[in-house]
Amino acid sequence: MSDLNQLIQRAERMLERLETLMPAVAPPDWSASVAFRWRRRATGLGVQSWLQPVRQLSSIRLADLHHIDEQKTLIERNTRQFVRG
């Protein structure tokens, strides 16, 4: 076995042990909310990320926003492109 293969196997074993120390993050419950917020937290072992349900949505409509027409146009165009894929 080459030195590189030994190093890779050793690194994989070490990562497996480190993963057991990381707090488990449950998959999101998609029925819990209509919106989710991406969260990140630095830990002693790296960065932990997860989706957090948004419990209360704001009822602001795009028409409620004034004097930012260019930004509203960009948001609308970006959203349409995202939905189209």
C-alpha positions as CSV (number, residue, x, y, z in Angstrom):
1,M,0.0,0.0,0.0
2,S,1.4,3.4,-0.9
3,D,2.0,6.1,1.6
4,L,-0.8,8.2,0.0
5,N,-3.3,5.4,0.5
6,Q,-2.2,4.9,4.1
7,L,-2.6,8.6,4.7
8,I,-6.1,8.7,3.1
9,Q,-7.2,5.7,5.2
10,R,-5.9,7.2,8.4
11,A,-7.6,10.6,7.6
12,E,-10.9,8.8,6.9
13,R,-10.7,7.0,10.3
14,M,-9.9,10.3,12.0
15,L,-12.9,12.0,10.4
16,E,-15.2,9.2,11.4
17,R,-14.1,9.6,15.0
18,L,-14.5,13.4,14.8
19,E,-18.0,13.1,13.3
20,T,-19.1,11.2,16.4
21,L,-18.2,14.3,18.5
22,M,-20.2,16.7,16.4
23,P,-23.8,17.4,17.5
24,A,-26.3,15.6,15.3
25,V,-28.6,17.9,13.3
26,A,-32.0,16.5,12.5
27,P,-33.2,16.9,8.9
28,P,-35.8,19.7,8.6
29,D,-39.4,18.9,9.1
30,W,-40.8,20.4,5.9
31,S,-44.3,20.4,7.3
32,A,-43.3,22.5,10.3
33,S,-43.2,25.8,8.4
34,V,-43.6,27.4,5.0
35,A,-40.2,29.1,5.2
36,F,-36.8,28.2,6.6
37,R,-33.7,30.3,7.5
38,W,-30.2,29.0,6.9
39,R,-28.2,29.1,10.2
40,R,-24.4,28.6,10.8
41,R,-22.6,28.3,14.1
42,A,-18.9,28.0,14.7
43,T,-18.0,25.1,17.1
44,G,-14.7,23.9,18.4
45,L,-14.7,21.3,15.7
46,G,-15.7,23.5,12.8
47,V,-18.9,25.1,11.5
48,Q,-22.3,23.6,12.0
49,S,-25.1,24.5,9.5
50,W,-28.8,23.8,9.5
51,L,-32.2,25.0,8.3
52,Q,-34.3,26.6,11.0
53,P,-38.1,26.9,10.6
54,V,-39.5,30.5,10.5
55,R,-42.3,30.4,12.9
56,Q,-43.9,33.8,12.1
57,L,-43.8,35.3,8.7
58,S,-44.0,39.0,8.0
59,S,-46.9,40.1,5.9
60,I,-45.0,42.6,3.8
61,R,-45.9,42.6,0.2
62,L,-43.6,43.8,-2.6
63,A,-46.0,46.7,-3.3
64,D,-45.5,47.8,0.3
65,L,-41.9,48.7,-0.4
66,H,-41.3,52.2,-1.7
67,H,-38.5,54.0,-3.4
68,I,-36.5,50.9,-4.2
69,D,-38.0,50.1,-7.7
70,E,-34.6,48.9,-9.1
71,Q,-34.1,46.5,-6.3
72,K,-37.7,45.2,-6.5
73,T,-37.2,44.6,-10.3
74,L,-34.0,42.7,-9.6
75,I,-35.6,40.5,-6.9
76,E,-38.6,39.7,-9.2
77,R,-36.3,38.8,-12.1
78,N,-34.0,36.7,-9.9
79,T,-37.0,34.8,-8.4
80,R,-38.5,34.1,-11.9
81,Q,-35.1,32.8,-13.1
82,F,-34.8,30.6,-10.0
83,V,-38.3,29.1,-10.4
84,R,-37.6,28.4,-14.1
85,G,-34.4,26.6,-13.2
